[in-house]
Amino acid sequence: MKNKFALFILFLFFVFSGCAHTAVNTDVNAVADEGGYFHEEVLPNGLKVFAIKDPNAPLSVFQIWYDAGSINEQIGKTGLSHLLEHMMFKGTPRYGPKTFSKMIKRVGGIDNAGTSKDFVYYYQKLAPDRLHLSIELEADRMRNLIMDPEETLSERDVVMEERRLRLEDDPQSLVYEEVVATAFKNHPYRWPVIGWMTDLETITRDELMDYYRIRYVPNNAMIVVAGDIDINSIMAKIKKAFGRIPEGPAIKKLDVGEPEQRGEKRLYVKKEAELPYILSAYKAPNILQDDSYALEVLAGVFSGGKSARIYRRLIDKEQIALSAGAGYSSIQKYPYLFYLYATALPGKKIEDVEAALYEEVEKIKKTPPTEREVQKAKNQVEADFIMNQDSIFYQAMIVAQFELIGDWKLKDKYLEGIGKVTPEDVQRVAKKYLVEDQRTVGILIPIKNKNEKIKIH
């Protein structure tokens, strides 16, 4: 959990007839760069399109992103976004159930999707000369989903079982869910992407269809296509397929504040488990605030491998924890959380593990980390960011992530921000954000399985 892209992937997959419209370019930006080519355009119906040419890429990728993450749901209707992701594979009048994935696989491609708190996205990896399939299929299901009532109920049951397996049967995931739900009082980040079980049980086909019709419109979507592609040809195909889909009503952006936290929140989860576990979360800014860079480095100082402070203290030296570390995800639309976590070793007290975590925090508050520690953490963050872009898939993903937060050009500012972080910056953000009154602590208390048979020797 030490770098934000690992966190992003973890959270992302935690769980996943138009009128004719004359295509006139309203916003076009094309930039040549280092043997490749970058094209940005907004179609008249509001659809954003980014095309990235990389002559060295063996495959191409097509991604379509919708501003339809779980933060857009309402109390009592959580889980709509993720369930709709499942239903997007159930067919249209033109292409029946399961046809989408079969067509992609038939030409040697792969497809999948993911839902997060902030967005949902769908992707295909294909040979460049097969991209027309992605364009044709995604344009069709943007507005023509069937959503058969019986199929909807069946898929709802699938999602409920997914929730049981991924959350309710996983003690540490359950603690995470409870911590986030407790940390946020007002912001919709407080409910899980997959939804609460009681809400999933009551979601109807009509509610799902209403959500689809409002959210899955061109002016609430973005396409990123990348690879060894002919940008002019691809753009022509995208305009032909998507340009005819009418713009939907303007969607009001979420504007929800979070009240100031005025003291530590603490919760306990009793669950069948082998070992105690602690997750301590602090309110923290997202990447739109400059402090996020120092917090990124702070997470690395705490948890950047076996030489990092938390590992050395809790696992190597004192041997009180089986696993321990820190995590921070700045790539969120809104301020989120900075984590400390640890699993106690058998026979060790979780209270001692928790105390050791906080002692490491206090050390940094009193004395800034060394230049060597900070430089190592910065190197790790920068290497992760750069290495991710070796993949054409993640090149596209990074553009989309930053654009959804505010502007894709933020990705260029990111490395600059990390590079400027000093030991004093790390100490300052530890003092500012890692404070008791901004902390929400969840502790897993293992209990015996009531159904476990007693062994007779």
Order of alpha helices (4+ residues) and beta strands (2+ residues): alpha-beta-beta-beta-beta-alpha-alpha-beta-beta-alpha-alpha-alpha-alpha-alpha-beta-alpha-beta-beta-alpha-beta-beta-alpha-alpha-alpha-alpha-alpha-beta
